[in-house]
Structure formats: C-alpha cells, structure tokens
Amino acid sequence: MAEIKRSKWDLSEVFSGDLESEFGRLESLVAIFQTGRSDLTEDILPERFTEILEAYEEINTGFWILEKWAALKYAEDTRFSAIVANVDNFIAAQEGAIYFFDLWLMGLSQENFGRLVARVPSYQQALEKIRRYRETSLSEDAERAIKIKNATGFLALGGIREEITSRFTYLDKKGKRITQSDVTGLLCDDKGKVRAKTAKALYGNFEKKAPLLGRIFITRMRDWYNEKVILRGFSSPISAQNLINYVSDEASETVLATCREMAPSVFQRFFSLKKRLCKIGEEMTYADIYAPPRKVSHDEIGFSRNIEELIKSFASFSLQAAQWVREVFEKGHVHSLDTPYKSAESSCTGFPKGIFPYITSEFSDFLSEVGTPAHELGHLVQHLLSYQGQSVLKHDPSLPLSEVGSTFFEMLHTDRLMGMTEGNKVLKREILINQLDEAYQNLMNMPFFVIFEKEAFDRIMSPEAQQLKIFPISITDYLENNLEMF
C-alpha cells in the first residue's frame, strides 16, 4: 500500500472549465426557469411543479459547485480573492433572478403546500426549510437588492479581513520570512520566553492594523443588525443566526448561560493544573494557554504514520469510514502542505453528484496533535453518508448537527490513543492536555466570543456610538469576558 505523503490538492474534479462559459450556461438555465413563472399559481398541477422544482435544483447545484470551488481556491491561496468576488457577485445576481420561486413557495397555504409536496416527498424538508423564512422575507426587489449588497458588502468585507490577516509575515531567528501558521506553532513551545515573544509578534501585526480591522468588524456588525433586525424584524441579531441553525432563542441562551456558569468550575481548575505542570511563573498570560507540560514525550512520528494511526482509529468503528479516509488522500483531495498565503482555517467541503469531499487543515507530525485533522475527517464521513443519493437542496445540515459526527470521530481517535499510552504517563498527559486545549478553543472560547458579539451589538448600536461619542467596542472587552475561565 502506497505511503500517504503531504501534498496539495487537485481541484479539477470540482471545476476545470472556463468560468465565463459556466456563467453563460447558468444564465441560460435561469432565463429558461423564469419562463415558468406564470405557471406558479395556486392550482398548479403537481407534475408541472415537479418539473419546475427539478430545474430549480439543477440551477442551485451549479451555484453550489461554483461557490465551493471558489472557496477552495481561496483556502488554497488567499490572493484568489478576485475569483471569490466574481463568483459571489454572479451568484447573488442570479439567485435574485429566481427568488420569485422561494417567495411563491412561502406564500402557499399549508394545505396547498401539502398537496404539492405529496408528489415529491423526498423534497419536503428542503422545501420546508425555504418556508421557514416566510415571516422575515421581504419583497422580491428588496431581496434581490440585499443579495447583491451582501456580495459586495458584508461577504466582501469578511474576505478583505481574511486577506489582510493571511498576508501577515514574520521573521524567524535567521531573518527568514515565515507565515502565520509557522509562528502560531511556537505558542506551543516549552519555553515561556519563546511563547511570550511569539504572542507579541502575532498580536503586534494585528495591533498595527487595528483601526482598519476594527472598522471592518464594526461595519459588518452594523450591516447584520440593519438587515436582520431593522429590515427583517428579528427580535435580536442572534435570533437570525438561531433560525439558520435550527435552534430556538431559548436553547441558544441556555447554552451560553451554561457555558458561562461552568467555565470557572472546569477551566479554572484545568489552567491552574496546567500552570503547575508547565512550571509557569506567578502569572499565567494568554501566551501560556497552549503551553506544553515540561516533560514531553517527543512523540514525533511523521505525517504518514500519523495518518495511518487516524485510519486505524476510524477502522475501529467502521471499515468503510477508514476506507474513505484513505481514499480522500489517494484522490488528491487534501491540502496538507504549509504553503504561503494558505488560509489558516481548517475545513471539509462536501459535494453532490459523486464528487469526493475536499479537506484543508494543518497536519502535525506529532501523535498527540491530530485533533483538528480527526475532526475534519469526521466531517468527511458525514458528508459521504448524508450526500448518498441526495442533492444540494436535501443535504446541507445545520451547523450544530454537522458538528456531531466530526466531534464523535475526534473523540474516537483520542480514546484509541489513550489506549496506546499504557506505561507512558507523559504521552497520556500530553494527549489529555491537548484535548482540553481543544475543548477550551471549541467549547468555551467560541461561546464566549458569541457573548462578546452580543455585547458588541448592544454597544455598536447604542445612541452614544451612533453619535460617535465613544468607540463602541475593543479587544479589552473580549479579554475581560475570557478572564472568567482563568
């Protein structure tokens, strides 16, 4: 069996044609679809409704593939932002041109909707997903304008922010320029001075760009508030995201309150223990969050063996899952190299119509540092299972649901590693600490950032901030919230 090596992915299976030609093909499909608008009446025949729905699905499949291809190109090299902008603008305009179907579907009575969906029961959940927005939808002209606005405003600003931060570079000891991912790894150095110097360098670049990055953040927050609360009538900014995630406002608030309540009892104890194990001085700083214990196992086994261990863990649950993990590497669908301008975000992107998923992540050579790749490979299994025989309309699970399978496989791999550490207390301790570091990042750091965002919305939209009497928010507010965990 061939050795799995680090490599850059090949995106030709997703899309390899001429972009303008594909735009023309999709525009033709949209034009044909628009001719069926007059057939969308209360007494439309189920057979005709099915034809229109299949055309709608074909168009959205084309949008999905183009959008994901552009996102993968950008993940590969953030200098491809022009491609993303071009695709986003095109899709926004074309989605607006067919949005009359969504509005018509939302306006159907429940009885008539039931009559039509009885013809296509496998589409029921997808169609009900569209109808969930009927209380907050606007006129067709307004919806078309918002889609274009988002492509050139809200989404574009997020891309600009990513492009700015991904181009940060640093000098190593020899004066050679290195990327942010290289520097971030030094936050796990066992020497406190190295961690402190690394944190200063990392945050220094952000500090230099603070006015610009802060303005981007505030502008996007105001944009979200104006659209979701003022125009669409959501009760709060987070309510809009809750609807997207299939989570009630009550459930969301309960989760955030529970995280805030449990943080002191769990993570204060963990960081207190970590401070002792890592022999950190009197005060623990943010530079010490990912510090390793002083006694390290030196568990560097290399990329290839690390992947084989991941495959064995997946095989302990399902041989099919393990085969899929091996296959994604063999197909060249993994970007595991640390290349200049590569996005720091890890992701697994699934596709319909038989296209195997694509993964980008940072892959460590250390046995105890594979939580993130295991997580993304868990998404791989979920995508392949949920996409079997499904279309883009029927797939696309909500964010909370999509994290279940990935977290399961991450835990599965950790359990197997723990079983391999018999007699090696140092390695076992490293694995446990790394898992708790991951738990801090995913289970606490993220909820506390949501808490920060909620407070930021209140301040940014306050009368004082609107009149420019105060600068509404700063990183200090975020850090003060996080102090509850230390």
C-alpha positions in Angstrom: 0.0 0.0 0.0 1.5 3.4 -1.1 2.7 5.7 1.6 0.5 8.7 2.2 2.6 11.9 1.8 1.9 15.6 2.3 0.5 17.1 -0.9 -1.5 19.9 -2.4 -5.0 19.1 -3.6 -6.2 18.9 -7.2 -9.4 20.9 -7.7 -10.0 19.9 -11.3 -12.7 17.4 -10.3 -14.8 20.2 -8.9 -14.4 22.6 -11.8 -11.8 22.9 -14.6 -13.7 24.7 -17.3 -13.8 28.4 -18.4 -15.5 30.5 -15.7 -17.2 32.8 -18.2 -18.6 29.9 -20.1 -20.1 28.4 -17.0 -21.6 31.8 -16.1 -23.2 31.8 -19.5 -24.6 28.2 -19.1 -26.1 29.0 -15.8 -27.6 32.3 -17.1 -29.3 30.3 -19.8 -30.8 27.9 -17.3 -32.0 30.9 -15.2 -33.6 32.5 -18.3 -35.5 29.3 -19.1 -36.5 28.9 -15.5 -38.0 32.4 -15.5 -40.4 31.5 -18.3 -42.2 29.1 -15.9 -43.1 31.9 -13.6 -46.6 32.3 -14.9 -47.3 28.6 -14.1 -46.7 29.3 -10.4 -50.4 29.6 -9.3 -52.5 28.1 -6.5 -53.9 25.4 -8.8 -50.6 24.4 -10.5 -50.5 20.7 -11.4 -48.2 18.6 -9.2 -46.5 17.3 -12.4 -45.6 20.9 -13.5 -44.5 21.8 -10.0 -42.1 18.8 -10.1 -40.6 20.0 -13.4 -40.0 23.5 -12.1 -38.5 22.1 -8.8 -36.1 19.9 -10.8 -35.0 22.9 -12.8 -34.5 24.9 -9.6 -32.4 22.1 -8.2 -30.2 22.0 -11.3 -29.5 25.7 -11.1 -28.7 25.6 -7.4 -26.4 22.7 -8.0 -24.4 24.8 -10.4 -24.3 27.7 -7.9 -23.2 25.3 -5.1 -20.3 23.8 -7.1 -19.0 27.2 -8.3 -19.3 28.8 -4.8 -17.4 25.9 -3.2 -14.8 25.8 -5.9 -14.1 29.5 -5.4 -13.9 29.0 -1.6 -11.4 26.1 -2.1 -9.3 28.2 -4.4 -9.3 31.0 -1.8 -8.4 28.5 1.0 -5.5 27.4 -1.1 -4.3 30.9 -1.7 -6.0 34.0 -0.3 -4.7 36.0 -3.2 -7.5 34.4 -5.2 -10.0 36.9 -3.6 -10.9 38.3 -7.0 -12.3 34.9 -8.1 -14.4 34.7 -5.0 -15.8 38.2 -5.5 -16.5 37.4 -9.2 -18.4 34.2 -8.3 -20.2 35.7 -5.3 -21.4 38.7 -7.4 -22.6 36.4 -10.2 -24.5 34.0 -7.9 -26.1 36.9 -6.0 -27.5 38.4 -9.2 -28.8 35.0 -10.5 -30.2 34.0 -7.1 -32.2 37.2 -7.1 -33.5 36.4 -10.6 -35.1 33.1 -9.4 -36.1 34.2 -5.9 -39.7 34.6 -7.1 -39.9 30.8 -6.7 -39.0 31.0 -3.0 -41.5 33.8 -2.4 -44.2 31.9 -4.1 -43.5 28.8 -2.1 -43.6 30.8 1.1 -46.9 32.2 0.2 -48.6 28.9 -0.3 -51.2 27.8 2.2 -50.3 24.8 4.3 -53.0 22.7 2.6 -51.8 23.6 -0.9 -48.2 23.1 0.1 -49.1 19.6 1.4 -50.8 18.8 -1.9 -47.7 19.6 -4.0 -45.1 18.1 -1.7 -47.1 14.8 -1.7 -45.8 14.4 -5.3 -42.1 14.9 -4.2 -42.0 13.7 -0.5 -38.2 13.4 -0.6 -38.0 17.2 -1.0 -40.3 18.0 1.9 -37.6 19.0 4.4 -35.8 21.1 1.8 -39.0 23.0 0.8 -40.0 23.5 4.5 -36.5 25.0 5.0 -37.4 27.7 2.5 -40.8 28.3 4.1 -39.2 28.8 7.5 -38.2 32.3 6.4 -41.7 33.5 5.3 -42.1 35.6 8.5 -38.9 37.6 7.8 -38.8 37.7 4.0 -39.2 41.0 2.1 -40.4 42.0 -1.4 -38.8 40.5 -4.4 -37.0 43.7 -5.3 -35.7 44.1 -1.7 -34.5 40.6 -1.6 -32.6 41.0 -4.9 -31.0 44.2 -3.7 -29.9 42.6 -0.4 -28.3 39.6 -2.2 -26.2 42.0 -4.3 -25.5 44.2 -1.3 -24.2 41.2 0.7 -21.9 40.0 -2.1 -20.3 43.4 -2.4 -20.6 44.4 1.2 -20.9 42.0 4.2 -19.3 39.0 2.5 -16.7 41.1 0.7 -15.6 42.8 3.9 -15.1 39.4 5.5 -12.9 38.4 2.6 -10.9 41.6 2.9 -10.3 40.9 6.6 -9.1 37.4 5.8 -6.9 38.6 3.0 -5.2 41.2 5.3 -4.5 38.8 8.1 -3.4 35.9 5.9 -0.6 38.1 4.5 1.0 38.8 7.8 4.5 37.5 7.8 7.2 37.3 10.5 11.0 37.0 10.8 12.5 33.9 12.3 15.8 33.8 14.2 17.7 33.7 10.9 15.9 36.6 9.5 13.8 34.5 7.1 10.2 35.4 6.5 7.7 32.8 7.7 3.9 32.5 7.6 1.4 33.0 10.4 0.8 29.2 10.7 4.6 28.7 11.3 4.5 31.3 14.1 1.3 30.1 15.7 3.0 26.7 16.3 5.5 28.5 18.5 2.8 29.3 21.0 3.1 25.6 22.0 6.9 26.0 22.6 8.0 24.7 26.0 10.0 27.9 26.7 7.9 30.7 28.2 10.1 33.4 26.6 9.6 32.0 23.2 5.8 31.9 23.7 5.8 35.5 25.0 7.8 36.7 22.1 5.6 34.8 19.7 2.4 36.2 21.1 3.9 39.7 21.0 4.8 39.3 17.3 1.4 37.8 16.4 -0.7 40.4 18.2 1.7 43.1 17.0 0.7 42.7 13.4 -3.0 42.8 14.4 -2.4 45.9 16.5 -0.8 47.7 13.6 -3.9 47.0 11.6 -6.3 47.5 14.5 -8.1 50.7 13.2 -8.8 49.0 9.8 -9.7 45.6 11.2 -11.9 47.3 13.9 -13.7 49.3 11.2 -14.3 46.2 9.2 -15.7 44.4 12.2 -18.0 47.3 13.3 -19.2 47.8 9.7 -20.2 44.1 9.3 -21.9 44.2 12.7 -23.9 47.2 11.7 -24.8 45.7 8.3 -26.0 42.5 10.0 -28.1 44.5 12.5 -29.6 46.7 9.9 -30.7 43.8 7.7 -31.7 41.3 10.3 -33.3 43.5 12.9 -34.4 46.7 11.2 -35.4 45.3 7.8 -36.4 41.7 8.5 -37.8 42.2 12.0 -35.8 39.7 14.0 -36.0 40.3 17.7 -32.2 40.4 18.0 -29.2 39.9 15.9 -28.5 36.4 17.2 -32.1 35.3 16.5 -31.4 35.4 12.8 -28.4 33.1 13.2 -30.5 30.8 15.5 -33.1 30.4 12.8 -30.3 29.4 10.3 -29.0 26.9 12.9 -32.5 25.4 13.7 -32.0 26.5 17.3 -34.6 28.4 19.3 -33.6 31.6 21.1 -34.3 29.9 24.4 -31.9 27.0 23.6 -29.2 29.4 22.5 -29.4 31.4 25.7 -29.4 28.3 27.8 -26.2 27.0 26.1 -24.4 30.4 26.6 -25.6 30.7 30.2 -24.4 27.1 30.9 -21.0 27.7 29.4 -20.6 30.9 31.4 -21.7 29.1 34.6 -19.5 26.0 34.1 -16.3 27.8 32.9 -15.0 28.6 36.4 -15.6 25.1 37.7 -13.9 23.4 34.8 -11.4 25.6 33.1 -10.1 27.5 36.2 -9.2 24.1 37.6 -7.6 23.0 34.3 -5.5 26.1 33.8 -4.5 26.0 37.5 -3.2 22.4 36.9 -1.6 23.4 33.6 0.2 26.3 35.3 1.8 23.8 37.7 2.6 21.1 35.1 4.1 23.6 32.7 6.0 25.3 35.6 4.7 28.7 34.6 5.6 31.6 36.9 3.3 33.6 39.2 1.1 34.9 36.4 -0.3 32.9 33.5 -0.8 35.0 30.4 -2.6 34.4 27.1 0.8 33.4 25.6 0.7 30.4 28.0 -2.7 29.0 27.1 -1.3 26.3 24.8 1.9 25.7 26.7 3.0 22.0 26.8 4.0 20.2 30.0 7.7 20.5 30.8 8.1 16.7 30.5 7.3 16.0 26.9 7.1 12.5 25.2 8.8 13.5 21.9 6.1 11.7 20.1 7.1 12.9 16.6 6.2 10.0 14.3 5.9 11.8 11.0 2.9 12.8 8.8 2.4 9.4 7.1 2.3 7.3 10.2 0.1 9.9 11.9 -2.4 9.4 9.1 -2.2 5.6 9.3 -3.0 5.9 13.0 -6.0 8.0 12.2 -7.2 5.4 9.7 -6.8 2.7 12.3 -9.0 4.7 14.7 -11.7 5.1 12.1 -11.5 1.4 11.3 -12.2 0.6 14.9 -15.6 2.0 14.3 -16.2 1.4 10.6 -14.1 -0.2 7.9 -16.0 1.9 5.3 -15.1 5.1 7.2 -11.5 4.1 7.3 -11.5 3.4 3.5 -13.0 6.8 2.9 -10.2 8.4 4.9 -7.6 6.6 2.9 -9.4 7.4 -0.3 -9.5 11.2 0.2 -5.7 11.2 0.4 -5.3 8.9 -2.6 -7.6 11.0 -4.7 -5.5 14.1 -4.0 -8.4 15.9 -2.3 -6.4 17.0 0.8 -4.2 20.2 1.1 -1.8 19.2 3.8 1.1 21.4 2.8 2.0 24.6 4.7 2.2 26.9 1.7 2.4 30.7 1.6 -1.0 32.5 1.6 -2.8 29.3 2.6 -5.8 30.1 4.7 -5.4 29.2 8.4 -9.0 27.9 8.5 -9.5 24.1 8.6 -12.5 22.8 6.6 -14.1 19.8 4.9 -16.2 20.6 1.9 -18.8 18.1 0.6 -20.3 18.0 -2.9 -23.3 16.3 -4.6 -23.2 14.3 -7.8 -20.4 11.9 -6.8 -17.6 14.4 -6.2 -15.5 13.3 -3.2 -15.1 15.9 -0.4 -12.1 18.1 -0.1 -10.1 18.9 3.1 -7.7 21.5 4.2 -6.0 21.6 7.6 -2.8 21.7 9.5 -1.4 18.2 9.9 1.1 17.7 12.7 3.9 15.2 12.8 3.2 14.6 16.5 0.9 11.7 17.6 -0.7 13.8 20.3 -1.6 16.7 18.0 -4.1 15.4 15.5 -7.4 16.6 17.0 -8.2 19.0 14.2 -7.5 16.6 11.3 -9.5 13.9 13.0 -12.3 16.4 13.3 -12.3 17.3 9.6 -12.0 13.7 8.6 -15.1 13.1 10.7 -16.9 15.7 8.5 -15.7 13.7 5.5 -17.6 10.6 6.7 -20.7 12.6 7.5 -20.6 14.3 4.1 -20.3 10.9 2.2 -23.1 9.4 4.3 -25.5 12.3 4.0 -24.9 13.0 0.3 -25.5 9.5 -0.9 -28.4 9.9 -3.4 -29.0 13.4 -2.2 -28.9 16.8 -3.9 -27.8 20.2 -2.7 -31.4 21.0 -1.7 -31.6 18.0 0.5 -28.2 18.0 2.2 -26.6 20.9 3.9 -27.2 20.1 7.6 -27.4 22.9 10.2 -24.1 23.8 11.9 -24.9 22.3 15.3 -25.9 19.0 13.6 -22.9 19.0 11.3 -20.5 19.1 14.3 -21.9 15.9 15.9 -20.2 13.4 13.6 -16.9 15.3 13.4 -16.7 15.6 17.2 -17.5 11.9 17.6 -14.6 10.8 15.4 -12.3 13.2 17.1 -13.2 11.6 20.5 -12.9 8.1 19.0 -9.3 8.8 17.9 -8.5 10.3 21.3 -9.8 7.2 23.1 -7.8 4.9 20.9 -4.6 7.0 21.5 -5.2 6.8 25.3 -5.3 3.0 25.0 -1.9 3.1 23.3 -0.3 5.0 26.1 -0.1 2.1 28.6 3.0 2.7 30.7 3.7 6.1 29.0 2.3 8.6 31.5 4.0 11.5 29.8 2.3 10.9 26.4 -1.0 10.2 28.1 -0.8 13.6 29.9 0.1 15.3 26.6 -2.9 13.8 24.9 -5.3 14.8 27.7 -3.9 18.4 27.8 -4.2 18.7 24.1 -7.8 17.6 24.2 -8.6 20.1 27.0 -6.9 22.8 25.0 -9.2 21.8 22.1 -12.2 21.9 24.4 -11.2 25.4 25.6 -11.0 26.5 22.0 -14.2 24.9 20.8 -16.4 24.6 23.8 -15.6 27.7 25.7 -13.7 30.2 23.6 -16.3 30.2 20.9 -19.3 30.6 23.2 -17.5 33.4 25.0 -16.9 35.1 21.6 -20.6 34.9 20.9 -21.2 36.5 24.3 -18.8 39.2 23.3 -20.6 39.7 19.9 -23.9 40.1 21.7 -22.4 42.8 23.9 -20.8 44.3 20.9 -24.1 44.6 19.1 -25.6 46.4 22.0 -22.7 48.9 22.2 -22.2 49.4 18.5 -25.9 50.2 18.0 -26.1 52.4 21.2 -27.0 56.1 20.8 -23.6 57.1 22.1 -21.8 55.0 19.4 -24.2 56.2 16.7 -23.3 59.8 17.6 -19.6 58.9 17.5 -19.2 60.0 21.2 -17.5 56.7 22.1 -15.5 53.9 20.3 -18.1 51.2 20.9 -16.0 48.1 21.4 -12.4 46.9 21.9 -10.5 43.7 22.4 -10.3 44.5 26.1 -14.0 43.7 26.4 -13.4 40.3 24.9 -10.4 39.6 27.1 -12.3 40.6 30.2 -15.0 38.1 29.5 -12.5 35.3 29.0 -10.8 36.1 32.3 -13.7 34.2 33.9 -12.0 31.0 32.8 -8.7 31.7 34.5 
